[in-house]
Amino acid sequence: MSTEAKVVVITGASSGIGEATARRLAADGHRLFLGARRTDRLDALSREITEAGGTAAFRRLDVTDATDVRAFVAAAREQYGRVDVMVNNAGVMPLSPLDALKVDEWDRMIDVNVRGVLHGIAAALPVMRAQGGGHFVNVASVGAYEVSPTAAVYCATKFAVRALSEGLRQESDGTVRVTLVSPGVTESELAEGISDPVAREAMKAYRAVALPASAIAEAIAYAVAQPAEVDVNEIVVRPAASAR
């Protein structure tokens, strides 16, 4: 395990997995730059980390805006001098049956879950190349491996994140590491964005057994802590009592 303090930027850091990851990596001594739209939450989290002896800063971030993501990464680099780890975590999950024809929600999932990751790669990859190394941690889902009713579009976006991660890994010369972390059912605010009544009801049963967000943060911390010559490519984390 590496004990080197790294500069870690995290998208979607205002709640859920992003927030838990920020706390976990701060405890390991890493310097954090946090992004999300809810700056009040980012401010509170940064203060909490700083008061506990850690290092954290933040900036408002909309991952669907490529220019904003470039500015976010540039601000992190200006703050700390480099960017070692990019955690592409921001995501949305407004599930619905396809015949509900919620096209606006489909577009939103594509914009956040796919374009958001691409924007993160486009912003951070040149920085990592220039400094001679770096690490992408892309948060997907078990939906990157299986499809379930009401989740076709969501799963499609997570399959895309899995494909992008593998492509990035194959194109790396070994200096840029790539980790795909795929959580099973995890406690988060994702389900609150489901407007379709059928999907909302189905999700109640699906989420009856759920992992705490800290469990995913532990997986991310494990991947980040590996020495430079070790690239942890895929981690799937499910509740032990759940078959999915």
Residue frames as qw, qx, qy, qz and C-alpha x, y, z in Angstrom:
[[0.000, 0.886, 0.463, 0.000, 0.00, 0.00, 0.00],
 [0.382, 0.434, -0.027, 0.815, 1.17, 3.51, -0.80],
 [0.332, -0.668, -0.473, 0.470, 1.21, 6.08, 2.02],
 [0.266, 0.049, 0.204, 0.941, 1.89, 9.00, -0.30],
 [0.207, 0.625, 0.440, -0.611, -0.52, 11.90, 0.09],
 [0.293, 0.271, 0.654, 0.643, -2.26, 12.58, -3.22],
 [0.269, 0.233, 0.040, -0.934, -4.39, 15.33, -4.68],
 [0.138, 0.323, 0.930, 0.113, -7.84, 13.85, -5.26],
 [0.328, 0.068, -0.090, -0.938, -10.70, 15.58, -7.08],
 [0.141, 0.287, 0.938, -0.134, -14.19, 14.19, -6.57],
 [0.304, -0.163, -0.349, -0.871, -17.35, 14.97, -8.54],
 [0.661, -0.415, -0.477, -0.404, -20.75, 14.54, -6.95],
 [0.427, 0.123, -0.679, 0.585, -19.14, 15.10, -3.56],
 [0.305, -0.364, 0.179, -0.862, -22.10, 16.70, -1.78],
 [0.779, -0.196, 0.300, -0.515, -23.77, 13.44, -0.71],
 [0.978, 0.137, 0.007, -0.158, -23.73, 9.66, -0.84],
 [0.924, 0.043, 0.048, 0.378, -20.68, 7.88, -2.19],
 [0.424, 0.666, -0.091, 0.607, -18.88, 11.10, -3.08],
 [0.364, -0.788, 0.201, -0.454, -19.26, 12.53, 0.40],
 [0.907, -0.388, 0.164, 0.000, -18.23, 9.26, 2.07],
 [0.836, 0.301, -0.005, 0.458, -15.22, 8.97, -0.23],
 [0.143, 0.792, -0.181, 0.565, -14.13, 12.50, 0.66],
 [0.609, -0.691, 0.257, -0.293, -14.21, 11.68, 4.36],
 [0.968, -0.135, 0.151, 0.147, -12.39, 8.37, 3.88],
 [0.719, 0.448, -0.032, 0.531, -9.60, 9.76, 1.70],
 [0.080, -0.839, 0.205, -0.498, -9.16, 12.80, 3.93],
 [0.791, -0.559, 0.220, -0.120, -8.61, 10.41, 6.83],
 [0.917, 0.078, 0.134, 0.368, -5.80, 8.84, 4.79],
 [0.410, -0.591, 0.136, 0.681, -4.12, 12.23, 4.49],
 [0.419, 0.360, 0.540, 0.635, -5.00, 13.02, 0.88],
 [0.038, 0.355, 0.073, -0.931, -5.69, 16.60, -0.23],
 [0.302, 0.507, 0.805, 0.062, -9.17, 16.95, -1.64],
 [0.156, 0.173, -0.179, -0.956, -10.88, 19.19, -4.16],
 [0.260, 0.374, 0.865, -0.210, -14.62, 18.65, -4.12],
 [0.180, 0.056, -0.373, -0.909, -17.22, 19.44, -6.75],
 [0.065, 0.497, 0.865, -0.020, -21.03, 19.40, -6.93],
 [0.028, -0.605, -0.370, -0.705, -23.89, 21.81, -7.53],
 [0.532, -0.779, -0.297, -0.148, -24.89, 22.13, -3.85],
 [0.406, 0.532, -0.401, 0.626, -22.13, 24.37, -2.55],
 [0.509, -0.628, 0.243, -0.536, -23.68, 24.68, 0.90],
 [0.973, -0.218, 0.060, -0.047, -23.08, 20.99, 1.45],
 [0.771, 0.384, -0.210, 0.463, -19.58, 21.17, -0.02],
 [0.006, 0.709, -0.313, 0.632, -18.75, 24.05, 2.30],
 [0.737, -0.519, 0.228, -0.368, -19.97, 22.13, 5.35],
 [0.990, 0.020, -0.017, 0.141, -18.05, 19.00, 4.32],
 [0.565, 0.558, -0.259, 0.550, -14.85, 20.92, 3.62],
 [0.262, -0.704, 0.325, -0.575, -15.08, 22.65, 6.99],
 [0.906, -0.350, 0.139, -0.196, -15.63, 19.31, 8.73],
 [0.911, 0.221, -0.108, 0.330, -12.59, 17.79, 7.05],
 [0.322, 0.656, -0.277, 0.624, -10.42, 20.81, 7.75],
 [0.482, -0.661, 0.267, -0.510, -11.45, 21.03, 11.39],
 [0.966, -0.226, 0.118, -0.032, -10.52, 17.34, 11.76],
 [0.477, -0.615, 0.492, 0.389, -7.01, 18.11, 10.52],
 [0.672, 0.289, 0.584, 0.352, -7.48, 17.26, 6.85],
 [0.066, -0.379, 0.295, 0.875, -7.16, 19.32, 3.69],
 [0.321, 0.520, 0.771, 0.180, -10.12, 20.12, 1.47],
 [0.120, 0.346, -0.084, -0.927, -11.34, 22.82, -0.86],
 [0.423, 0.476, 0.771, -0.023, -14.35, 22.97, -3.16],
 [0.113, 0.236, -0.317, -0.912, -15.88, 24.58, -6.22],
 [0.674, 0.380, 0.358, -0.522, -19.36, 24.49, -7.68],
 [0.093, -0.276, 0.834, 0.468, -19.47, 21.98, -10.53],
 [0.777, 0.368, 0.200, -0.470, -21.89, 20.97, -13.27],
 [0.511, -0.260, 0.750, 0.329, -20.42, 17.85, -14.91],
 [0.597, 0.583, 0.546, 0.079, -22.68, 18.25, -17.95],
 [0.237, 0.967, -0.072, -0.053, -20.74, 21.42, -18.88],
 [0.877, 0.178, -0.071, 0.441, -17.35, 20.53, -20.37],
 [0.242, 0.689, -0.180, 0.659, -16.01, 24.06, -19.84],
 [0.555, -0.695, 0.173, -0.423, -17.02, 23.98, -16.18],
 [0.965, -0.228, 0.044, 0.122, -15.30, 20.62, -15.65],
 [0.680, 0.420, -0.131, 0.587, -12.09, 21.94, -17.24],
 [0.081, -0.737, 0.196, -0.642, -12.25, 24.96, -14.95],
 [0.811, -0.534, 0.072, -0.227, -12.85, 22.68, -11.96],
 [0.934, -0.023, -0.019, 0.355, -9.78, 20.58, -12.68],
 [0.434, 0.587, -0.124, 0.673, -7.72, 23.70, -13.43],
 [0.375, -0.760, 0.143, -0.512, -8.77, 25.16, -10.07],
 [0.922, -0.382, 0.057, 0.032, -7.69, 21.99, -8.28],
 [0.802, 0.249, -0.044, 0.541, -4.34, 22.12, -10.05],
 [0.124, 0.720, -0.126, 0.671, -3.92, 25.80, -9.15],
 [0.637, -0.685, 0.085, -0.343, -4.81, 25.06, -5.53],
 [0.851, -0.421, 0.311, 0.043, -2.48, 22.09, -5.06],
 [0.067, -0.692, 0.614, 0.373, -0.08, 22.09, -8.01],
 [0.149, 0.178, -0.918, -0.322, -1.20, 18.78, -9.51],
 [0.795, -0.041, 0.089, -0.598, -4.08, 16.31, -9.84],
 [0.091, -0.346, 0.934, 0.002, -3.28, 12.72, -8.91],
 [0.115, 0.275, 0.954, -0.033, -6.71, 11.10, -8.75],
 [0.383, -0.017, -0.190, -0.904, -9.96, 11.98, -10.51],
 [0.190, 0.238, 0.919, -0.250, -13.02, 10.31, -8.99],
 [0.321, -0.079, -0.436, -0.837, -15.82, 10.54, -11.55],
 [0.014, 0.200, 0.902, -0.384, -18.69, 9.89, -9.20],
 [0.375, 0.252, 0.159, -0.878, -21.54, 12.24, -10.14],
 [0.088, -0.130, -0.914, -0.375, -24.62, 10.36, -11.33],
 [0.524, 0.037, 0.208, -0.825, -28.41, 10.38, -11.54],
 [0.008, 0.046, 0.995, 0.088, -30.94, 7.53, -11.63],
 [0.521, 0.193, 0.217, -0.803, -34.49, 8.57, -12.62],
 [0.163, 0.010, 0.966, 0.201, -35.71, 5.07, -13.50],
 [0.606, 0.341, 0.201, -0.690, -38.82, 4.41, -15.58],
 [0.710, 0.255, 0.644, 0.130, -40.17, 1.84, -18.04],
 [0.268, -0.072, 0.499, 0.821, -39.21, 2.65, -21.60],
 [0.018, 0.551, 0.700, 0.454, -42.85, 2.98, -22.62],
 [0.213, -0.786, -0.384, 0.435, -43.23, 5.85, -20.15],
 [0.496, 0.643, 0.233, 0.535, -41.27, 7.80, -22.78],
 [0.357, -0.898, -0.055, 0.253, -39.50, 10.05, -20.27],
 [0.718, 0.528, 0.016, 0.453, -37.11, 11.34, -22.91],
 [0.029, -0.882, 0.229, -0.410, -35.99, 14.34, -20.86],
 [0.713, -0.587, 0.370, -0.103, -34.94, 12.00, -18.05],
 [0.925, 0.176, 0.176, 0.289, -33.12, 9.73, -20.50],
 [0.453, 0.750, -0.090, 0.473, -31.21, 12.74, -21.80],
 [0.353, -0.832, 0.297, -0.308, -30.36, 13.84, -18.26],
 [0.887, -0.329, 0.314, 0.084, -28.91, 10.41, -17.43],
 [0.800, 0.412, 0.113, 0.421, -26.83, 10.43, -20.60],
 [0.168, 0.869, -0.133, 0.446, -25.61, 13.96, -19.89],
 [0.472, -0.750, 0.380, -0.266, -24.60, 13.32, -16.28],
 [0.878, -0.274, 0.392, -0.006, -23.65, 9.64, -16.25],
 [0.833, 0.287, 0.273, 0.386, -21.84, 9.42, -19.61],
 [0.367, 0.787, -0.003, 0.495, -20.90, 12.90, -20.74],
 [0.447, -0.860, 0.180, -0.167, -19.99, 13.80, -17.18],
 [0.846, -0.313, 0.331, 0.276, -17.39, 11.02, -17.10],
 [0.686, 0.477, 0.231, 0.499, -16.11, 11.96, -20.56],
 [0.041, 0.927, -0.039, 0.371, -15.78, 15.59, -19.47],
 [0.647, -0.712, 0.271, 0.029, -13.81, 14.47, -16.42],
 [0.849, 0.006, 0.331, 0.413, -11.47, 12.41, -18.59],
 [0.486, 0.708, 0.175, 0.481, -11.04, 15.25, -21.08],
 [0.180, -0.939, 0.109, -0.271, -10.21, 17.71, -18.32],
 [0.641, -0.670, 0.374, -0.001, -7.86, 15.58, -16.21],
 [0.935, 0.143, 0.204, 0.250, -6.10, 13.34, -18.73],
 [0.505, 0.729, -0.125, 0.445, -3.88, 16.08, -20.24],
 [0.326, -0.815, 0.346, -0.330, -2.89, 17.15, -16.71],
 [0.873, -0.329, 0.359, -0.005, -1.98, 13.59, -15.75],
 [0.842, 0.421, 0.083, 0.326, -0.03, 13.06, -18.97],
 [0.243, 0.845, -0.206, 0.430, 1.91, 16.28, -18.43],
 [0.416, -0.723, 0.448, -0.321, 2.84, 15.43, -14.85],
 [0.277, 0.414, -0.867, -0.007, 3.78, 11.84, -15.70],
 [0.232, -0.147, -0.954, 0.122, 0.99, 9.92, -14.01],
 [0.436, -0.125, 0.190, -0.871, -2.45, 9.83, -12.48],
 [0.031, 0.161, 0.979, -0.123, -5.44, 7.69, -11.65],
 [0.480, -0.161, -0.247, -0.826, -9.07, 7.72, -12.77],
 [0.113, 0.172, 0.924, -0.323, -11.67, 6.13, -10.51],
 [0.387, -0.102, -0.399, -0.825, -14.97, 5.89, -12.37],
 [0.349, 0.077, 0.770, -0.529, -18.03, 4.98, -10.34],
 [0.367, -0.052, -0.698, -0.612, -20.47, 2.79, -12.28],
 [0.693, -0.143, 0.317, -0.632, -22.96, 0.28, -10.83],
 [0.475, 0.000, 0.880, 0.029, -23.86, -3.38, -10.91],
 [0.580, 0.681, 0.312, -0.319, -26.07, -2.00, -13.67],
 [0.199, 0.725, -0.549, -0.365, -22.91, -1.99, -15.77],
 [0.060, -0.248, 0.962, 0.100, -23.14, -5.81, -15.85],
 [0.080, 0.385, 0.919, -0.015, -26.87, -6.54, -15.85],
 [0.226, -0.194, -0.245, -0.922, -30.15, -4.94, -16.93],
 [0.031, 0.364, 0.859, -0.360, -33.42, -4.86, -15.00],
 [0.050, 0.709, 0.610, 0.352, -36.91, -3.56, -15.81],
 [0.130, -0.969, -0.208, 0.029, -37.29, 0.25, -15.52],
 [0.460, -0.736, 0.287, 0.405, -33.48, 0.58, -15.57],
 [0.803, 0.405, 0.302, 0.317, -32.69, 0.12, -19.27],
 [0.325, 0.870, -0.059, 0.367, -31.39, 3.63, -19.89],
 [0.452, -0.811, 0.352, -0.117, -29.63, 3.86, -16.53],
 [0.857, -0.194, 0.432, 0.205, -27.92, 0.52, -17.15],
 [0.691, 0.617, 0.163, 0.340, -26.98, 1.64, -20.67],
 [0.046, 0.933, -0.233, 0.271, -25.18, 4.65, -19.19],
 [0.603, -0.633, 0.483, -0.044, -23.32, 2.45, -16.72],
 [0.887, 0.196, 0.329, 0.257, -22.38, -0.06, -19.44],
 [0.454, 0.827, -0.023, 0.331, -20.95, 2.97, -21.22],
 [0.295, -0.860, 0.381, -0.168, -18.90, 3.98, -18.17],
 [0.840, -0.264, 0.461, 0.114, -17.53, 0.45, -18.01],
 [0.778, 0.485, 0.239, 0.322, -16.59, 0.54, -21.71],
 [0.181, 0.929, -0.150, 0.287, -14.99, 3.97, -21.41],
 [0.546, -0.721, 0.422, -0.057, -12.97, 2.84, -18.40],
 [0.868, -0.037, 0.438, 0.231, -11.68, -0.26, -20.19],
 [0.612, 0.705, 0.130, 0.333, -10.84, 1.76, -23.31],
 [0.078, -0.936, 0.267, -0.217, -8.95, 4.31, -21.26],
 [0.732, -0.501, 0.457, 0.066, -7.05, 1.53, -19.50],
 [0.853, 0.236, 0.361, 0.294, -6.05, -0.10, -22.77],
 [0.440, 0.816, 0.041, 0.373, -4.87, 3.22, -24.20],
 [0.397, -0.885, 0.244, -0.027, -2.73, 4.01, -21.17],
 [0.588, 0.558, -0.544, 0.216, 1.02, 3.49, -21.28],
 [0.711, -0.222, -0.580, 0.329, 0.94, 2.41, -17.65],
 [0.221, 0.113, -0.336, 0.908, 1.38, 5.83, -16.12],
 [0.465, -0.154, 0.060, -0.870, -2.36, 6.55, -15.91],
 [0.019, 0.090, 0.980, -0.176, -4.26, 3.96, -13.91],
 [0.496, -0.165, -0.294, -0.800, -7.98, 3.27, -14.30],
 [0.033, 0.103, 0.926, -0.360, -10.34, 1.75, -11.74],
 [0.472, -0.312, -0.442, -0.696, -14.02, 1.00, -12.29],
 [0.081, 0.023, 0.808, -0.583, -15.97, 0.74, -9.03],
 [0.440, -0.247, -0.584, -0.636, -19.44, -0.77, -9.39],
 [0.253, -0.104, 0.676, -0.684, -21.66, -0.57, -6.31],
 [0.184, -0.415, -0.876, -0.164, -24.64, -2.76, -5.70],
 [0.289, -0.804, -0.399, -0.334, -27.56, -1.27, -3.80],
 [0.455, -0.005, -0.366, 0.812, -26.10, 1.53, -1.71],
 [0.139, -0.790, -0.481, 0.354, -27.67, 4.07, 0.63],
 [0.269, -0.039, 0.235, 0.933, -27.87, 7.34, -1.30],
 [0.310, 0.505, 0.266, -0.760, -30.20, 10.02, -2.63],
 [0.009, 0.130, -0.744, -0.655, -30.32, 8.50, -6.12],
 [0.003, -0.419, -0.902, -0.108, -33.75, 6.94, -5.70],
 [0.045, 0.628, 0.414, -0.658, -35.23, 10.32, -4.72],
 [0.128, 0.423, -0.364, -0.820, -34.96, 11.39, -8.36],
 [0.060, 0.193, 0.930, 0.307, -37.38, 8.69, -9.58],
 [0.364, 0.117, 0.068, -0.921, -40.56, 10.38, -10.82],
 [0.578, -0.016, -0.650, -0.494, -42.22, 7.31, -12.34],
 [0.672, -0.382, 0.324, -0.546, -44.58, 5.65, -9.80],
 [0.982, 0.080, -0.153, -0.080, -43.97, 2.12, -11.11],
 [0.645, 0.417, -0.445, 0.460, -40.21, 2.43, -10.85],
 [0.179, -0.569, 0.433, -0.676, -40.40, 4.19, -7.49],
 [0.847, -0.292, 0.170, -0.410, -42.47, 1.35, -6.01],
 [0.944, 0.195, -0.234, 0.128, -40.17, -1.33, -7.45],
 [0.380, 0.574, -0.468, 0.554, -37.15, 0.45, -6.00],
 [0.545, -0.582, 0.316, -0.515, -38.53, 0.20, -2.46],
 [0.979, -0.142, 0.129, -0.072, -38.24, -3.60, -2.55],
 [0.777, 0.479, -0.212, 0.350, -34.97, -3.52, -4.50],
 [0.187, 0.627, -0.414, 0.633, -33.35, -1.25, -1.89],
 [0.776, -0.566, -0.127, -0.247, -34.57, -3.23, 1.14],
 [0.829, -0.381, 0.106, 0.395, -30.99, -4.42, 1.68],
 [0.407, 0.871, -0.065, 0.268, -28.40, -1.73, 1.05],
 [0.720, -0.023, -0.230, 0.654, -24.75, -1.00, 1.73],
 [0.209, -0.879, -0.110, 0.414, -23.66, 2.14, 3.54],
 [0.488, 0.861, -0.116, 0.088, -21.87, 4.60, 1.25],
 [0.317, -0.780, 0.540, 0.005, -18.78, 4.13, 3.42],
 [0.836, -0.042, 0.533, 0.121, -18.41, 0.58, 2.03],
 [0.677, 0.666, 0.179, 0.255, -17.87, 1.99, -1.47],
 [0.013, -0.948, 0.289, -0.131, -15.53, 4.62, -0.09],
 [0.671, -0.498, 0.542, 0.088, -13.42, 1.81, 1.38],
 [0.824, 0.303, 0.410, 0.248, -13.16, 0.16, -2.04],
 [0.394, 0.884, -0.010, 0.252, -12.07, 3.43, -3.62],
 [0.327, -0.853, 0.401, -0.063, -9.54, 4.03, -0.87],
 [0.833, -0.186, 0.489, 0.177, -8.10, 0.55, -1.47],
 [0.721, 0.555, 0.263, 0.321, -7.59, 1.22, -5.18],
 [0.129, 0.955, -0.127, 0.237, -6.08, 4.65, -4.57],
 [0.541, -0.737, 0.405, -0.022, -3.65, 3.26, -1.98],
 [0.943, 0.106, 0.221, 0.227, -2.02, 0.74, -4.32],
 [0.410, -0.530, 0.365, 0.646, 1.56, 1.43, -5.45],
 [0.328, 0.627, -0.254, -0.660, 2.08, 2.98, -8.89],
 [0.154, 0.292, -0.868, -0.370, 2.83, -0.36, -10.53],
 [0.108, 0.289, 0.940, -0.150, -0.49, -1.88, -9.42],
 [0.331, -0.018, -0.248, -0.911, -3.66, -1.02, -11.34],
 [0.272, 0.269, 0.859, -0.341, -6.87, -2.29, -9.74],
 [0.052, -0.082, -0.592, -0.800, -9.17, -2.36, -12.77],
 [0.522, -0.370, -0.433, -0.635, -12.61, -3.41, -11.54],
 [0.006, -0.010, -0.814, 0.581, -14.25, -3.68, -8.14],
 [0.493, -0.406, -0.506, -0.580, -17.86, -4.85, -7.70],
 [0.013, 0.072, -0.721, 0.689, -19.28, -4.34, -4.21],
 [0.525, -0.372, -0.531, -0.552, -22.65, -5.85, -3.26],
 [0.580, -0.444, 0.393, -0.559, -24.52, -6.36, 0.01],
 [0.023, -0.254, 0.966, -0.041, -23.70, -9.85, 1.26],
 [0.384, 0.267, 0.793, -0.391, -27.38, -10.62, 1.78],
 [0.549, 0.620, 0.070, -0.556, -28.41, -9.57, -1.70],
 [0.768, 0.167, 0.555, 0.273, -28.29, -11.65, -4.88],
 [0.484, 0.736, 0.280, 0.381, -28.05, -8.50, -7.06]]
